[in-house]
Amino acid sequence: MPEALPDLFHADGVLFDLDGVLTPTAEVHMRAWQAVFDDVFARWGITPPYTDADYYDYVDGKKRYDGVASLLHSRNVEVPWGEVDDDPSAETICGIGNRKNAAFAASLRGQGIAPYPGSLALVESLHASGIPLGVVSSSKNAEEVLGAAGIRSFFRIVVDGVVAERDGLASKPAADMFAAGAAALGVDPARAVAVEDATSGAASAAAAGFATVVGVDRGAGADALRAAGATVVVDDLAVFVPASRTDITESA
């Protein structure tokens, strides 16, 4: 039998991750990380080579510098943390992170970004129904991405990497970011919904007390998302839009 879907239209609020949930920027992030880590690994003689599995295991959903540190730690490589304003050429955690961000920003500005059609349909429908919406993203580029995708106006609050750094919020999978998102939106996590595509994000939402955690499987794997705390896993958020449900029922 198909997995039962929660009714998002009776939630007190819905908090979305950004990259991989609302926009396909996760793919842009993945390419940027691949280029940076391929270069670092080759120059430093680090083995085994960097793979997409490393992205999902050590980088996805985390704040930028935490992702760099986690990935290098997995290879038993330790380098100085550095400072947030390190030049991208610096061989520090921050320098490597800033190198990746420069590659991501160049790609975003050169190619632009559009939201996933199913995600946009759900956001538009929830917004039209008066459901408070917010974004909880580890990315410091969240405001730029939301603006480039033309969807910033749908969200009352954005808790992103900039806010996390300012307020000392721990990176996902710690509860901090989703807890802060719920507080900023003014909702009780037990009566709200979190939507995530990363295992670290699903774990963060579960730890923050969200009774409903929707996992969107863009590559992390349904089993991994459920193990991290997702209460339901889907391939596309269009399934939550009432019209889409009708279409699916009629075509079944």
SVG drawing of the C-alpha trace seen along z (x, -y; Angstrom):
<svg xmlns="http://www.w3.org/2000/svg" viewBox="-10 -39 60 41">
<polyline fill="none" stroke="black" stroke-width="0.4" points="0.0,0.0 1.2,-3.6 2.6,-5.4 0.0,-7.6 0.7,-11.3 0.3,-13.8 -2.0,-16.8 0.3,-19.7 -2.6,-22.1 -3.6,-21.7 -0.2,-22.3 0.6,-25.4 3.5,-26.1 5.9,-24.4 9.6,-24.9 11.6,-23.9 15.2,-23.2 16.4,-25.0 19.0,-23.2 17.6,-20.0 14.1,-20.7 12.9,-23.9 15.6,-24.4 18.0,-22.1 21.0,-24.0 22.1,-20.8 23.4,-19.8 25.3,-23.0 26.7,-22.6 27.8,-19.0 29.6,-20.1 31.4,-22.9 32.4,-20.6 33.6,-17.9 35.9,-20.4 37.3,-21.8 37.9,-18.4 39.3,-16.8 41.9,-19.5 42.7,-19.3 42.9,-15.5 45.1,-15.4 47.6,-18.1 47.7,-16.6 47.8,-13.0 44.6,-12.1 43.0,-8.8 40.5,-7.3 39.2,-9.8 36.2,-12.1 32.9,-10.7 29.2,-11.6 28.8,-9.3 31.2,-11.6 28.9,-14.5 25.9,-12.8 27.8,-11.4 29.9,-14.4 28.8,-17.6 25.2,-17.6 23.0,-19.8 25.9,-21.1 27.3,-24.6 30.1,-25.1 33.1,-24.9 31.7,-22.1 31.3,-20.1 34.9,-20.7 36.2,-19.7 33.9,-16.6 35.1,-15.4 38.8,-15.9 38.4,-14.3 37.0,-11.2 40.4,-10.9 42.4,-11.6 43.5,-15.0 43.7,-17.9 44.4,-21.5 44.0,-24.9 40.5,-26.2 41.5,-29.7 39.2,-32.7 35.9,-33.3 37.6,-36.0 40.4,-33.7 41.3,-34.1 40.0,-31.2 43.5,-30.2 44.3,-29.7 44.9,-26.0 42.6,-26.2 39.1,-24.9 37.7,-28.4 39.9,-28.9 38.7,-25.7 35.1,-26.5 35.4,-30.0 37.0,-28.4 33.9,-26.2 31.6,-29.2 33.3,-31.2 32.7,-28.3 29.1,-28.0 28.4,-31.7 29.9,-31.9 27.8,-29.0 24.6,-30.5 25.1,-33.9 26.1,-32.5 23.3,-29.9 20.6,-31.1 18.2,-28.8 14.6,-27.8 12.6,-26.0 11.5,-22.4 8.0,-22.6 6.4,-20.3 8.0,-22.3 6.8,-25.6 3.3,-24.2 3.2,-23.1 4.6,-26.4 2.1,-28.4 -0.8,-26.3 0.2,-26.4 0.8,-30.2 -2.6,-30.7 -4.1,-28.7 -2.5,-31.0 -0.1,-28.5 3.0,-30.2 6.1,-29.2 9.8,-29.5 13.2,-28.3 15.9,-26.6 19.1,-26.3 22.7,-25.8 23.7,-27.8 25.0,-31.4 23.7,-31.8 20.1,-31.2 18.8,-34.7 20.5,-35.0 19.2,-31.7 15.6,-32.4 15.8,-35.8 17.3,-34.3 14.5,-31.6 11.8,-34.3 10.3,-32.7 11.6,-34.8 8.2,-36.5 6.5,-33.2 8.5,-32.8 8.0,-34.8 11.4,-33.9 14.7,-32.5 17.1,-30.9 20.3,-30.3 24.1,-30.0 24.4,-33.8 21.9,-33.6 23.5,-30.5 26.9,-32.2 25.5,-35.3 23.5,-33.5 26.0,-30.7 23.6,-27.9 25.1,-24.5 25.2,-22.9 22.6,-20.2 22.1,-17.4 22.0,-19.3 18.5,-20.6 19.5,-24.3 18.6,-25.5 15.1,-23.9 14.4,-24.9 15.4,-28.5 13.2,-28.3 10.2,-27.2 10.7,-30.0 11.2,-32.6 8.0,-31.5 6.1,-31.4 5.0,-27.7 5.2,-24.7 7.4,-22.0 5.0,-19.3 2.2,-21.0 4.4,-22.0 6.1,-20.3 9.8,-20.2 10.8,-19.3 14.3,-18.0 16.4,-16.1 19.5,-15.6 19.9,-13.0 21.5,-15.7 18.5,-17.9 16.0,-15.2 17.9,-14.4 17.9,-18.2 14.2,-18.5 13.5,-15.3 15.8,-16.5 13.9,-19.8 10.7,-18.0 8.9,-18.1 6.3,-15.4 6.1,-15.4 9.4,-15.4 9.0,-15.0 12.0,-13.5 12.5,-14.3 14.7,-11.7 16.9,-13.4 19.7,-10.9 20.3,-10.4 18.0,-7.3 14.6,-6.7 15.9,-4.3 18.7,-6.7 16.2,-9.5 13.8,-7.4 16.7,-6.3 17.6,-9.9 14.1,-10.9 11.9,-11.4 8.4,-10.2 7.4,-10.0 9.6,-10.0 8.5,-11.2 10.3,-11.7 8.5,-15.0 6.6,-17.5 3.9,-17.7 2.2,-14.7 1.1,-17.0 -0.8,-19.4 -4.5,-18.6 -4.9,-18.7 -1.9,-16.3 -3.5,-13.9 -6.7,-14.0 -4.7,-13.3 -2.9,-10.4 -6.1,-8.9 -7.8,-9.2 -4.9,-7.7 -4.4,-4.8"/>
</svg>
